[in-house]
């Protein structure tokens, strides 16, 4: 069966775009559970978005009011995951603090498999200080002091965070002192990928002007361990400017082309785009920099965090300034509409001024919170940079020989795993001959027979493939018991999709959900099987709904 893009709403059958629609879903057979626990189960299965976060906040607050610590803890774990999914780490501080307070009072509530995630969340809450001026210094420092008191077995993570906070505030001497404690320490359980930690150290050293030391800090052959899907490109970006400054421009050019081949479409890579733009500017490729800027500009409207938005805007302003100096000021860049802002065609000089305004405003917000002028000074220093030598020759974008172990997606064998991407999903649907629509959040929606199906990536790195479907046929609300019985029977007899009932405006929507964790990557051949299974089972489910009397 072929999916159809076009008019996906038809007969009101586009619930995916309605905030909170999934909050009414109920798993068949959960009627005997307490209402609050069932509401939490429902909220966990809602589509990602602000409505889901709002519902989880409501449940956690209600659980607090009734003394239900278990549900409050579970709701806040789900809330933390929702914030991480949407790049809202600045909102982590309060739910993480509440979780820690609950566990301190009721340690029996923390399951064995939740202890390490909670420690990671505490780290993320501290790091939120670096990403947004909306997190108070005192809040983050209190969280870090608590982490230091509880993480005696992981001194590296505490030293790293103190080092990075001092650097963010512009206190380089203190940052270097903590760096000396961090760099030789063995990574602990919360430190994450060792190669990514090395990349963060290299970025700090490069920011201090120690480019040779930065390159020495990078691993020779980054692989990220067994669980990291960011390597080796994460390390390649960390070395871009240092290779350029340390007299290895050809290696920097190869690293840029190879890493950007992946980062151009990977949502989680937005914080790395500023380095790609700066490299284009400083390596003598302002035209390529404008191309990259034009391609990535829509992502500035939904940034990873305030810091990455500031850095992207500053690097973009640098590219525009050098492009004007190179005689490219007449080029125009399309800036799509967003919110109340209309779409516009901006010349390079105007775009540069716009981006400079974004960068300086955000830097000012950080400095007002920090009580220093360091972020504004850092942005000013970027804008004063100029190429130090002749343009660096670029290898062709389609060159697959720059690393035999990691060729681009279009030449990788089907059995080779790679991080899940939107491009992989749409490419597979194209091979199937399906029609679909992609919204501005990267959700892929189409109609297959009797089912409306949406594919999207979830998880902190977009590593979870989710397929959600709704049967075309609706049932009247007075058939709720029958609908529950149907879903119970389906879930008892079949693995996919997980069946639900959603009650809305006097009608019952019968929906399905399939999720696959692809943290270790997915091969195209495997993705073919997963998408085929999701479509076939969702269609079979919708046809069974259509066949109900």
N, C-alpha and C positions, 0 to 999 in steps of 0.2 A: 504494500500500500504506500501511497505517496503523500507526504505531508504537503500542505498548502500554506503559503505565507499569507499574502494579501489581507483579506478581511478576517482577521483572527477573532474579532469580537463577535460577529454574527449572532444572533439570538442571545446576546449577553454572555457568550461562552468564553470570556477572557478574564477569568478571576485572578490570573497571575498578576495583573496590574492593579488590583484593588488592595490597598494596605489593610492587613488584618483579616483577609478573607479566610485564611487557614486556621485562625484562632477558634473557629467553631467546629473544627474536625474532632471526631471522637473515635477512638479505636473501639471496634465492636467488642462487647463483653466487659467493658471497664465501668459499667454502671454501678457496680457494688463498691468501687473505690471511693474514698473520701473526695468531696468536691474539689478541694484545693489541689490534691495530688493529681486528679484528673485534669484540672485546668493547666497544671504544669506539664503534664504529658502532651496535652493539646498544643501548648505554646511551643514546646520543643520541636514540633513538627510543622510549625507555620513557616511560610516563605521568609527568607532573610530580608530584613528591613527594619525601619524604625518602629513599625507597629509591633513586631515581635519583641523588640527590646522593651517597649513600653509595657507590654503585657507581662513580661518577666519581672520588670520592676514592680508592677502592681502586685503580682503574686508574692514576691519576696517581702514587700511591705506588709501585706495582709498576714503572711506567715509570722512575721515579727510581732504583729499586734496580737496574734492568738497564741504566741509562745511555741509555735511549731518550728523548732530549730532545724529539724531534718529537711523540711520542705524549703525553708529559707536558704539553707546552704546549697541545696540542689539547684534552686532557682538562680542563685547568684553564680554558680559555676556555669550554668547555661548562659547567663547574661554576659559573663566575661568572654565566653567563646563568641557570642554575637558581636561584642565590641571589637574583638580581634579580627573577626571576619571582615568587618567594615572599616578597618583602619582607624578605629576610634580609641586608641590606647589612652588618650587623655581622660577617658571616662572610667578607666580601670581602678583608679585609686580607691574610691569609696567602696565598690563591691569587694575588692580584695581585702580592704581593711575590715569590712564586716565579716568576711569569711574567716579571717584570722582570729577575730574576736570570738566567733562562734566555736571554732575549733579549740581555742584556748579554754573556753568554758565547758565544751562537750567534746573532748578528743575522741570519744567513742563513735562519733558521727562520721569521722573521716575514714573512708575506705582506703585499703592498702594502695590501690591504684590511683588514688587522688592526691597522695602526699607529694609526689614529685611534680605533678602539674601545678599544685598550689605554690610550690616553691618557684616554679617558672613564672607564674602569674605575678608573684611578688616582685620578681626581677623586672617583668614588663611594666609594672606599675611605676617602678623607679625610673625606668627608661622613658616613660611618658613625659617626664620633666624635660628631656632633651628634645622631644618632638613637638611640644605645644606650650605656649606661654599660659595656657589655661590651667596648668597644674602648678600649685604653689611650691615654692622652694622648701618651706617648712614641712609640707606634706611629704614630699619626696625624701627629704633628709630623714624624717622620722621613720618612713618605710625602710630606708636603707639601713638605719641604725638597728631596726628590728631584724632585718635580714642578716646583718653582721653578727647579732647576738645569737641567731639560730643556725648559722651556716658555718660553724667552726671547721667543718670538714671540707669547705669549699672556699678557701681564702681568695682564689683567683677571681671569682665573680664579684666579690666585694671590692677588691682592688681595682678591677676594671671599671666598675660603676663610679667609684670615687674619682678615678682618673678622668673618665669621660665627662663627669659633671664639672670638675675643675677646669677642664679644657673648654667646655661650653661657656663657662663664666669668664674665660679669658685669663685664668690663673695658671699660666704655663709652668712655673716652678713647682707648684703643688701637683699639677698633673704629671709632670715628669717623675716626681717622687713616687707617686702611686704606680706609674708605668713600670718603674724599676721593680716593684713588688709583683705586678701583674705578669710581666712578660716571661719570667722564668718558672712561674707556678704551673703545676700540672692542672689541666682543665678538670673541673668538678662536674657533678651531675647536672647542674643548672647552667653551665657555661655554654652549652650548645656545641655546634660543629667546631672542631679545632681549627680547620682551615678558614672558616668564617671569622673566628676570633683573631687569627693571624691577619686576615684582611682588615679588620677593624684597627689592629695595631699599626699596620702599614699606613692606613688613612690618617691616623693621628700624627705619625712621624712626617708624612708628606705635608700635612698642614703646618708643622713646625719648620718646614724647609729642609728636613733631613731625608733627602730623596734616596741616597744610597743605603741608609739604614732602613728606610721603608722597604726597599727591594730585598734587603737581606732578611727582613721579617717574614716575607712571603714564602709559602711552601713551594718547593721545586715542582712538584706534580700534584696539584690539589685534586682531591677526590671527594672530600667532604664526609668521609666515613660512609657507613651504609645507609643512613637515613636522610642525608642532605641532598636536596635536588637543586641547590643554588650554585653548586660547583661544576666545572671550574670557572664559569663566567664571573662569579663574584670576585674571585681572586684576580682575574684579568682586569676588571675595572679598577680594583684597588691599586694596580700597578701602572695604569695608563699614564698619568701625569709624571710619575717618577721615572718611568722608562724614557719619556720624552725629555725630561730635564737632565737625566743622567747620561745622555748620549747614546740611547738605544731607540731612536725614533722608528726604525722599521719594526722592531718587536712591538712597540706601542701601537703602530698602525694595524698590525695583524691582530692584536688583542682587541682593539676597538671594533674592527669589522666582524670578528668572530662573536664577541659578546653582544654587540648590538643586534646581530642576526636573531638572537633569542630575546633580548630585552625589548625589542620594538613592539612586541605584542603581549608581554607578560605583565599583568597588572601589578604584581608584587614588586616588580623591578623599578617602579617609578622613582624611588629615592636614588637610583643609580644613574638616571638620565642626565642629571646635572653634570656629572663627570664626563659623560659622552659629549655633551655640548661644549664643555670647556676644552676638551681635547680637540674637537673640530676647530674651535677658535684659535687655540694656541699652536696647533700643528699646521696652520695655514690653509684651512679648508672652510672658509666662511660660507661658501655656497652649500657645501654638504651640511654645515651646521644649520642653515636656514631650512634645508630639506627636512632634517631631523626635527627641528622646532615645529615646522608646519605639520608634520605627521603626529607629533606628540602633544601639541597644544591643547586638544580637547581634554586630555587627562589632568590638566591643571585645575579644571573645575571640580574634580573629585580627587584631590590629592591623598597620598598615603597619610600625611600629617602636615602640620604647619611648617616644620623645618624643611621637609622635602619640597614643599611648594615654594618656600623662600629661595632655596638653592636653585631649583629649576628656573624660577623667574629671573634670578640674578645671572645665571649662566646664559639664559636666553637673551637677556639684555646685552651681555657681552658679545654674543654672536651677532646680534643686530648691529651693534656699534661697529664691529669689524667689517660686517658686510657693507655698511654705508661707506666706510673708508675705502673698501675695495671696489666701489662703483656699483654696488648691487642695491642701492637704496630704492630703485624703482620697482623692485619685486614686490608682489603682494602676497599676503598669506590669509587664507580663509580662517576666520574665528567663528565657530558655530554658535548658534544661540544657546543660552543657558539661563534658566529662570526668566527674569524679566528683561535680560539683556538680549537685544536682537543680534542676528548673525551680521557679520561685517567682513569686508575685504580691507585689510590693513596693509599699508605700505610698511616696509621694514623699519623705517625710522619711527613711525607711529607705534608699531608693535613694540619696539625696543623701549620707548618711553612708557608704554602701558606696563610692560613687565618690570621695568625699573620701579614704577610706583608700587606694584605688588610686593616686590622684594624689600624695598625700604620700609614699607608699612609693617610688614611682618617682622623685620629685624628690629624696628622700633618697639614692637610689642614684646619681643623677647627681652630687649634691653631694659624696658620699663619694669618687667617682672624681676630681672636679674640684678638691677641696680648697677649695671655697667654699660659700656658702649661697645662691647666686644663684637657682637653680631653685626652691628652697623659697620664697624671698622673692617670686619672680615669681608662683607659684601663690597665695600668700597675698594678693598685691595684686589678682589677678583676683577672688578670693572676696569682697574688700571693695568691689568696684565696685557701683554702683547706678544705675538710670536717671537721667539728668540732666534730662529733660523729660517732657512728656505722651507717651502712646503714639503711635508713628508709624503712620499709616494704611497698611495693606497693600493692594497691588493684588491682584486675584483671581489665584489660582494658574493658572487656565486662560486668562489674558490673553496672547494671542499678539502683541500690538501693542507690547510693551515694547522689541522690537528686530526690525525687519522682516527683518533679515538672518539671524536665528537663532531662529525660532519653535520651539515645543516639538515633540517627535518626532511627536505624533499629527496635526499639521497641516502638517508638511513635505511638499513634493511628493516623489514616489517617486524622482525623479532627483537629489535633493539629498543629497550625502554627509554622514555624521555618524560620530562614533566608534562602533565596534562595542560593543554592550552585551548583557548577558544578556537584558534586556527585548526587544531586537530579535529575538534568536534565538527566544525563546519565543513572541513575537507571530507570527512567521512560521510556526512549527509549529502554532500555534492556527489560523491562517488555512488551513493545509493540512488541518486536522481531525485531526492526529496526537495521540496520547497519549504522555506522557513523564513522567519523574520528574526533579526537580532536587535535587541533594544540597547539603550545607552549604558546599561549595567552589564552587558555581555550575556544576557539570557537569550537562549535560542528557542523560539516557539513555532510550532507548526501543527497542522491538523492531519492526523492519520486515521482514515476511516471514521469510526464513531468516537475517536478520542482526540482531545486537545492535549498536546504534550509539550512540556518545557524542559529543556536541558540547561543546566548551569553548573558552574564550579563553586564549591563551598570550601570551608576550611581556611586557616590562616594563610596558606600559600596557594589556595585554589586547587588543592590536591584531591578533593572529594567530588566525584561525578554524581550529580543528582538528576533524576528524571522524575518529574511530577506530572500527573495526568488527571484529566477530568472527563468523565463520560458525557457524551452529548445529551443523553436522555436524563431528564430530571424526574423525580418522583414527588408527589404531593407530601406535605409535612405530616399528614396523618398516617403515612406508611413508615414512620420512623422505626418501629419495632421490626418490621419486615426487612428494612434496609440494614439494620444491625445484624439480623440473622444471616442475611446474604453475605455481608462482609466477614462475619465470623466463619461461615462455611468456606469462603474463598481463602481466608488466611489459614484455615486448618488444612486445606487440601493442596495449596500451592505456595511456592516460595515468593513469587513475584507477580504483580507488585503488591506491596503492603496496602491493604484496602482500608478506606476511611469513609465516614459519612460527614458531610458538612451541611448544616441547616442555614438557609439564607432566604429571607423575604418570602417565607411560606413555601419554599421548595427545598428538596434534598438534592445536593450534589454528591455523587459518588466518585471519590477520588482515589488515586493510587500514588505510591511513592517507592522509588528504587534508589538506593545510594550505595556507592562503591568507593572505598578508601584506596586511593592510588598514590600514597605518600612515597612509594619507591619508584614511581614512574609507571608509564603504560606504553606498551608497544602498539603501533597502529593496528596490527592484526588482532591484538587483544581488545582494543577499543572497538573494532568492527563487531566483535562478538558481544560486547557489552551494550552497544547501541542497538544492535539487532534484537537482543534479548529484551531490552527496555521497551522498544517499540512493539515487538510482537506480543509480549505479555500485557502491555497496556491496552493494545487494541483488542486482545482476547477478553480482557476484563470489561472494556467498554461494550463489546458485543454481547457479553453475558448480561450486562445491565440492560441493554436494549431488548434482550429476549425475555426479561421479566414480564410476567403477566400484567 
